[in-house]
Amino acid sequence: MIQLQRGIFNFLIAGALGLASVLFLSPAHAEQSTDDLLGKVFEEIERNHLDVALTHVEALLRAKPNFRLAYLIKGDLLLARGRELKSFGNAPQGSSGRLDDLRAEALARLHAYRDRPPKDRVPRYLMQLRADQRYAIVVDNKRSRLYLYQNEKGRPRFVADYYISIGKRGGEKRREGDERTPVGVYHVTASLPRNKLSDFYGSGAFPINYPNEWDKRHGRNGSGIWLHGSPSDTYSRAPRASNGCVVLANADLDALSNKMQIGLTPVIISEQVEWLSLDDWNAERNALNAEIERWRSDWESRDTDRYLSHYSKKFSTGSESYADWGQHKRKVNKGKNWIKLGLSNFSVFRNPGKEELVVVTFDQDYRSSNLSNRMKKRQYWTKEGGKWRIIYEGAA
């Protein structure tokens, strides 16, 4: 019997396939995903059914003929008929860098199944989707995974997940050319079709609004951060292979494309996703919504001190400091007999960075004794001394 104690089989199975049942009870996709097909291969390897595993690899290659990882596994399985395998990728010649990339991809794909979040958990960041935001995207840099959630009456419902590549130097982008992927709350801003791009971007691209207001406040710069596909001769890339973009297989990007809403679909990029129970998710959301309602009510009251208590001393609009803002509001309120403030179309997303930060976007209907206007507003709320306070406010 072939001994499977070293190389790819020990390396991958022991680390990522300890619970084989997790692989096959997970996503209910209409078609088997690449990870489902790859999982079958490794389940048969774990059982030492190498010929059956080879059959599954060949089926995978028929479905994904440019999937390099599958070719390497096929080669190992053929070699295993005659000798013990001592490493992943037993070809006598080849690029060690390329093999390292394929090892990293295999581990990322299989760990994603072992660590699939429970169905009763949701990403902490999706606190509230507005009614017309049909889907939300959450990216986990560490797991090389993109999660798609559907808006089900305000509650996020898991739909699918996909393997991704991110920047060569990881996450937390700070400057142009640093080959890092940003971390934060973003939105899709455009759709770029294949015929407008080079083959490098595969079947299309969806730019996002990096740098956002918070990035700019912290001096983070750069541009051209997209969700995009892969070159036609490449099924997928290593977990860290882009210049900062989030890169998917073309088939996966195509599956996402009809769910993207320009200017609406949130793309939240985290270093590692935090998951909450529905009870904890509800508690966090309700607490913040109550604080927003107090801010609205205190603005209507025309009591400027109460109103300003909702603002951080570090507050800025980009052009006005806290002191400037307070002076302006005191002057304005003196000229009002009454104020009515209506808020609607809320979205609330927790920032996945290190700060305790929430991004709130809404439609504001302001009416007073001498002025009326409507605008889309964005606020950043931060926690100071256990209390949520506004640290940035401006037009969205």
C-alpha positions as CSV (number, residue, x, y, z in Angstrom):
1,M,0.0,0.0,0.0
2,I,1.2,3.5,-0.8
3,Q,2.2,5.3,2.3
4,L,0.6,8.7,2.5
5,Q,2.4,10.1,5.5
6,R,4.3,12.9,3.8
7,G,4.1,15.3,0.9
8,I,0.8,16.7,-0.4
9,F,-1.3,14.1,1.3
10,N,-0.1,14.6,4.8
11,F,0.4,18.3,4.2
12,L,-3.1,18.9,3.0
13,I,-5.3,16.2,4.4
14,A,-4.1,16.4,8.0
15,G,-4.4,20.2,7.9
16,A,-7.6,20.7,6.0
17,L,-9.6,17.5,5.6
18,G,-9.9,16.2,9.1
19,L,-13.6,16.6,8.8
20,A,-14.4,15.2,5.3
21,S,-18.2,15.5,6.0
22,V,-17.9,19.2,6.2
23,L,-16.8,19.3,2.5
24,F,-19.9,17.6,1.3
25,L,-22.6,19.1,3.5
26,S,-21.6,22.7,2.8
27,P,-22.8,24.8,-0.2
28,A,-25.9,23.9,-2.0
29,H,-24.8,25.1,-5.4
30,A,-26.8,24.3,-8.6
31,E,-23.4,23.1,-10.1
32,Q,-20.5,21.6,-8.2
33,S,-17.9,24.2,-7.5
34,T,-14.2,23.8,-8.1
35,D,-13.8,23.3,-4.4
36,D,-16.4,20.6,-4.3
37,L,-14.7,18.7,-7.1
38,L,-11.3,19.2,-5.5
39,G,-12.7,18.0,-2.2
40,K,-13.7,14.7,-3.8
41,V,-10.2,14.2,-5.0
42,F,-8.7,14.6,-1.5
43,E,-11.4,12.6,0.2
44,E,-10.4,9.6,-2.1
45,I,-6.7,10.3,-1.4
46,E,-7.4,10.2,2.3
47,R,-9.0,6.8,1.8
48,N,-6.0,5.7,-0.3
49,H,-8.3,5.2,-3.3
50,L,-5.8,6.8,-5.7
51,D,-7.3,5.5,-8.9
52,V,-10.7,6.9,-7.9
53,A,-9.0,10.2,-7.0
54,L,-7.4,10.3,-10.4
55,T,-10.8,9.8,-12.0
56,H,-12.1,12.8,-10.1
57,V,-9.1,14.9,-11.1
58,E,-9.6,14.1,-14.7
59,A,-13.3,15.2,-14.4
60,L,-12.2,18.4,-12.7
61,L,-9.8,19.1,-15.6
62,R,-12.5,18.5,-18.2
63,A,-14.6,21.1,-16.4
64,K,-11.6,23.5,-15.7
65,P,-9.0,22.8,-18.4
66,N,-6.7,25.6,-17.3
67,F,-6.7,24.7,-13.6
68,R,-2.9,24.3,-12.9
69,L,-3.3,23.0,-9.4
70,A,-5.4,20.0,-10.7
71,Y,-2.7,19.2,-13.3
72,L,-0.1,19.1,-10.5
73,I,-2.2,16.8,-8.4
74,K,-2.8,14.5,-11.4
75,G,0.9,14.3,-11.9
76,D,1.5,13.3,-8.3
77,L,-1.2,10.7,-8.5
78,L,0.3,9.1,-11.6
79,L,3.7,9.1,-9.9
80,A,2.3,7.6,-6.8
81,R,1.5,4.4,-8.7
82,G,5.2,3.6,-8.8
83,R,6.8,5.2,-5.7
84,E,6.2,7.0,-2.4
85,L,5.5,10.7,-2.7
86,K,7.8,12.8,-0.6
87,S,6.6,16.3,-1.6
88,F,3.8,18.2,-3.3
89,G,4.8,18.3,-7.0
90,N,7.2,15.5,-7.6
91,A,8.3,16.6,-11.1
92,P,12.1,16.4,-11.3
93,Q,12.2,19.9,-12.8
94,G,10.1,22.9,-12.2
95,S,9.9,26.3,-10.6
96,S,10.0,26.0,-6.8
97,G,8.2,29.4,-6.6
98,R,5.3,28.1,-8.8
99,L,5.1,25.0,-6.6
100,D,4.9,27.1,-3.5
101,D,2.1,29.1,-5.0
102,L,0.2,26.0,-5.8
103,R,0.7,24.6,-2.3
104,A,-0.6,27.9,-0.8
105,E,-3.7,27.8,-3.1
106,A,-4.5,24.2,-2.2
107,L,-4.3,24.9,1.5
108,A,-6.4,28.1,1.2
109,R,-9.1,26.2,-0.7
110,L,-9.3,23.3,1.7
111,H,-9.0,25.3,4.9
112,A,-12.0,27.4,3.7
113,Y,-14.1,24.3,3.8
114,R,-12.8,23.1,7.1
115,D,-13.5,26.5,8.6
116,R,-16.8,27.3,7.0
117,P,-18.8,29.5,9.3
118,P,-21.9,28.1,10.9
119,K,-25.2,28.9,9.3
120,D,-26.4,30.7,12.4
121,R,-23.5,33.2,12.2
122,V,-23.2,36.4,10.1
123,P,-20.3,38.7,9.4
124,R,-20.1,41.4,12.1
125,Y,-19.8,44.1,9.5
126,L,-23.2,43.8,7.8
127,M,-25.2,45.6,10.5
128,Q,-27.9,46.9,8.2
129,L,-28.5,46.7,4.4
130,R,-30.8,49.3,2.9
131,A,-33.9,47.8,1.2
132,D,-32.5,48.2,-2.4
133,Q,-29.1,46.7,-1.7
134,R,-29.8,43.2,-2.9
135,Y,-26.4,41.7,-2.1
136,A,-23.3,42.4,-0.1
137,I,-19.7,41.1,-0.5
138,V,-17.4,40.3,2.4
139,V,-13.7,39.5,1.6
140,D,-11.5,37.6,4.0
141,N,-7.8,38.3,3.1
142,K,-6.4,35.7,5.4
143,R,-8.6,32.9,4.2
144,S,-8.4,34.0,0.5
145,R,-12.2,33.9,0.4
146,L,-15.0,36.1,-0.8
147,Y,-18.4,35.6,0.7
148,L,-21.6,36.6,-1.0
149,Y,-24.7,37.5,1.2
150,Q,-28.2,38.3,0.1
151,N,-30.3,40.9,1.8
152,E,-33.3,39.1,3.3
153,K,-35.5,41.8,4.8
154,G,-32.4,43.5,6.3
155,R,-30.7,40.3,7.5
156,P,-27.8,39.0,5.5
157,R,-28.2,35.4,4.2
158,F,-25.2,33.4,3.0
159,V,-25.4,32.6,-0.7
160,A,-22.0,31.4,-1.9
161,D,-18.2,31.8,-1.4
162,Y,-15.3,31.9,-3.8
163,Y,-11.5,31.5,-3.7
164,I,-9.7,34.8,-4.3
165,S,-6.2,36.2,-4.7
166,I,-5.2,39.5,-3.0
167,G,-2.1,41.7,-3.0
168,K,1.4,40.2,-3.0
169,R,2.2,41.9,0.3
170,G,-1.1,41.2,2.0
171,G,-3.7,43.6,3.2
172,E,-4.0,47.1,4.8
173,K,-3.1,49.2,1.8
174,R,-1.5,52.5,2.7
175,R,0.1,54.0,-0.4
176,E,0.3,53.8,-4.2
177,G,2.3,50.8,-5.4
178,D,2.7,49.0,-2.1
179,E,1.1,45.8,-3.6
180,R,-1.4,45.6,-0.7
181,T,-5.2,45.2,-0.7
182,P,-7.1,47.8,1.3
183,V,-9.1,47.0,4.4
184,G,-12.4,48.9,4.9
185,V,-16.0,49.5,3.8
186,Y,-16.3,50.2,0.0
187,H,-18.8,50.2,-2.8
188,V,-18.8,49.1,-6.4
189,T,-18.5,52.2,-8.6
190,A,-18.5,50.8,-12.2
191,S,-18.6,47.8,-14.4
192,L,-15.8,47.3,-16.9
193,P,-16.6,44.6,-19.6
194,R,-14.1,42.3,-21.1
195,N,-14.0,44.2,-24.4
196,K,-12.8,47.3,-22.6
197,L,-9.9,45.6,-20.9
198,S,-6.7,43.6,-21.7
199,D,-6.8,39.8,-21.2
200,F,-5.0,40.2,-17.9
201,Y,-8.3,41.2,-16.2
202,G,-10.2,38.2,-17.6
203,S,-13.9,38.4,-18.0
204,G,-14.3,41.9,-16.5
205,A,-13.8,44.2,-13.6
206,F,-15.7,46.1,-10.9
207,P,-13.8,49.1,-9.5
208,I,-14.4,50.1,-5.8
209,N,-14.2,53.5,-4.2
210,Y,-10.7,53.2,-2.6
211,P,-9.6,55.5,-1.0
212,N,-12.8,56.3,0.8
213,E,-13.3,59.2,3.2
214,W,-11.7,57.4,6.1
215,D,-8.7,56.3,4.0
216,K,-8.1,59.9,2.9
217,R,-8.4,61.2,6.5
218,H,-5.6,58.8,7.4
219,G,-3.4,59.7,4.4
220,R,-3.9,56.4,2.6
221,N,-3.7,56.8,-1.1
222,G,-3.5,54.9,-4.4
223,S,-6.1,54.0,-6.9
224,G,-7.3,51.3,-9.3
225,I,-8.5,48.7,-6.7
226,W,-10.8,46.4,-8.6
227,L,-12.6,43.0,-8.3
228,H,-11.6,41.4,-11.5
229,G,-11.1,38.1,-13.4
230,S,-8.0,36.1,-14.4
231,P,-6.1,35.8,-17.8
232,S,-7.6,33.3,-20.2
233,D,-4.8,30.9,-19.8
234,T,-5.0,30.9,-16.0
235,Y,-7.8,29.4,-14.0
236,S,-6.7,30.9,-10.7
237,R,-3.7,32.7,-9.1
238,A,-1.8,32.2,-5.9
239,P,-3.4,33.6,-2.7
240,R,-1.1,36.5,-2.8
241,A,-0.5,37.4,-6.4
242,S,-2.1,40.7,-7.4
243,N,-0.9,44.3,-7.1
244,G,-3.7,45.0,-4.6
245,C,-6.9,44.0,-6.4
246,V,-9.2,41.1,-5.4
247,V,-8.9,38.5,-8.2
248,L,-11.3,35.7,-8.9
249,A,-11.6,32.9,-11.5
250,N,-13.5,34.1,-14.5
251,A,-16.4,31.7,-13.9
252,D,-16.7,33.0,-10.3
253,L,-16.6,36.7,-11.4
254,D,-19.3,35.9,-14.0
255,A,-21.5,34.3,-11.3
256,L,-21.1,37.5,-9.2
257,S,-21.6,40.0,-12.1
258,N,-25.4,39.9,-12.3
259,K,-25.6,40.6,-8.6
260,M,-23.5,43.8,-8.7
261,Q,-25.4,47.1,-8.4
262,I,-23.2,50.1,-9.3
263,G,-23.0,52.6,-6.5
264,L,-24.9,50.3,-4.1
265,T,-23.3,46.9,-3.6
266,P,-21.1,47.1,-0.5
267,V,-17.6,45.4,-0.7
268,I,-16.2,45.0,2.8
269,I,-12.6,43.8,2.9
270,S,-11.3,42.4,6.2
271,E,-8.0,40.9,7.3
272,Q,-10.1,38.1,8.9
273,V,-13.8,38.0,9.1
274,E,-15.4,38.3,12.6
275,W,-18.6,36.2,12.9
276,L,-21.5,36.9,15.3
277,S,-24.5,35.0,16.4
278,L,-27.8,36.5,15.3
279,D,-28.6,37.5,18.9
280,D,-25.3,39.4,19.2
281,W,-25.7,40.9,15.7
282,N,-29.1,42.2,16.6
283,A,-27.9,43.6,19.9
284,E,-25.1,45.6,18.2
285,R,-27.4,46.9,15.5
286,N,-30.1,47.9,17.9
287,A,-27.7,49.7,20.2
288,L,-26.3,51.8,17.3
289,N,-29.7,52.5,15.8
290,A,-30.9,53.8,19.2
291,E,-27.9,56.1,19.3
292,I,-28.6,57.4,15.8
293,E,-32.2,58.1,16.8
294,R,-31.1,60.1,19.9
295,W,-28.8,62.2,17.6
296,R,-31.8,62.9,15.3
297,S,-34.1,63.8,18.2
298,D,-31.5,66.1,19.8
299,W,-31.0,67.9,16.5
300,E,-34.7,68.5,16.3
301,S,-34.7,69.8,19.8
302,R,-32.5,72.8,18.8
303,D,-30.6,72.2,22.1
304,T,-27.1,72.6,20.6
305,D,-25.2,71.2,23.6
306,R,-27.3,68.0,23.5
307,Y,-26.8,67.8,19.8
308,L,-23.0,68.3,20.0
309,S,-22.7,65.6,22.7
310,H,-23.0,63.1,19.9
311,Y,-19.8,64.4,18.2
312,S,-16.3,63.4,19.0
313,K,-13.8,66.2,19.8
314,K,-11.8,64.8,16.9
315,F,-14.7,65.4,14.6
316,S,-14.1,66.8,11.1
317,T,-16.1,67.3,8.0
318,G,-13.0,67.6,6.0
319,S,-13.1,71.4,6.0
320,E,-14.5,72.1,9.5
321,S,-13.2,71.0,12.9
322,Y,-15.3,70.2,16.0
323,A,-15.0,73.8,17.2
324,D,-15.9,75.2,13.8
325,W,-18.9,72.8,13.6
326,G,-20.1,73.7,17.0
327,Q,-19.9,77.5,16.4
328,H,-21.7,77.1,13.1
329,K,-24.5,75.0,14.6
330,R,-25.1,77.4,17.5
331,K,-25.5,80.3,15.0
332,V,-27.8,78.3,12.8
333,N,-30.1,77.1,15.6
334,K,-30.6,80.6,16.9
335,G,-32.3,81.5,13.7
336,K,-34.8,78.5,13.8
337,N,-38.2,78.3,15.3
338,W,-38.5,74.6,14.6
339,I,-36.7,71.7,12.9
340,K,-38.1,68.4,11.6
341,L,-35.6,65.7,10.5
342,G,-36.5,62.6,8.6
343,L,-34.0,59.8,8.0
344,S,-34.5,56.9,5.6
345,N,-32.8,54.3,3.4
346,F,-30.2,53.3,6.0
347,S,-27.1,51.2,5.5
348,V,-24.9,50.5,8.5
349,F,-21.6,48.7,8.1
350,R,-18.9,48.1,10.7
351,N,-15.4,48.9,9.5
352,P,-13.3,45.7,9.7
353,G,-10.1,47.7,10.6
354,K,-8.5,48.0,14.0
355,E,-10.7,51.0,15.0
356,E,-14.1,50.8,16.6
357,L,-15.8,52.4,13.6
358,V,-19.2,52.2,11.9
359,V,-20.1,53.7,8.5
360,V,-23.7,55.0,8.3
361,T,-25.3,56.2,5.1
362,F,-28.8,57.5,4.8
363,D,-31.2,59.9,3.0
364,Q,-31.8,63.0,5.1
365,D,-35.0,65.1,4.7
366,Y,-34.4,68.3,6.6
367,R,-37.1,70.9,7.2
368,S,-37.1,74.0,9.4
369,S,-38.8,77.3,9.8
370,N,-36.6,78.9,7.1
371,L,-35.0,76.1,5.1
372,S,-35.7,72.7,3.6
373,N,-33.5,70.3,1.7
374,R,-32.8,66.6,1.0
375,M,-29.4,65.0,0.7
376,K,-27.6,61.6,0.9
377,K,-25.4,61.7,4.0
378,R,-22.5,59.6,5.3
379,Q,-21.3,59.5,8.9
380,Y,-18.5,57.6,10.6
381,W,-19.3,56.8,14.2
382,T,-16.5,55.8,16.6
383,K,-16.6,54.5,20.1
384,E,-15.1,56.7,22.8
385,G,-15.4,55.8,26.5
386,G,-18.0,53.2,25.6
387,K,-20.2,55.7,23.8
388,W,-20.8,56.0,20.0
389,R,-19.9,59.4,18.7
390,I,-19.7,60.9,15.2
391,I,-16.1,61.6,14.0
392,Y,-16.9,62.4,10.3
393,E,-20.0,63.7,8.5
394,G,-20.5,64.7,4.9
395,A,-22.5,64.2,1.7
396,A,-22.3,60.7,0.4
